[in-house]
Amino acid sequence: MDYKKTNAPLNTETHDMIAMAEQTGNVYETVCIIGKRANQIAVELKKELEKKLQEFTTTDNLEETAENREQIEISRFYEKLPKPTLIATQEYIEHKLYFNNPLKERSRLDD
């Protein structure tokens, strides 16, 4: 997913957790789903940033890493993106997340 084009807010916003929990029927399950998705997003963003910054590392001198303007620009761009938790929350609100609870599925089959 392209996180640069997300419409997630840059600052935290207050949401009605009861209304958000209607999809799952449980506030804690909702928070868990958003938290797991936020972790996935954080890992993806970190890998993407490391990949871009890897182009600037030199193998000549490991003790001294020279920073250049392009490297600083890339880092600042990623710092300005919404935090992974905000992106995950926005995805959840917009019903863009797929989730299931295997325990609930199993109990339905047993009935």
Protein Blocks (a to p, Z undefined) as FASTA:
>chain_A
ZZklpcbdfbdcdddfklmmmmnopaklmmmmmmmmmmmmmmmmmmmmmmmmmmmpcfkb
mmlccddfklmmmmmmmmmpccfklmmmmmmmnopaccddfklmmmmmmZZ
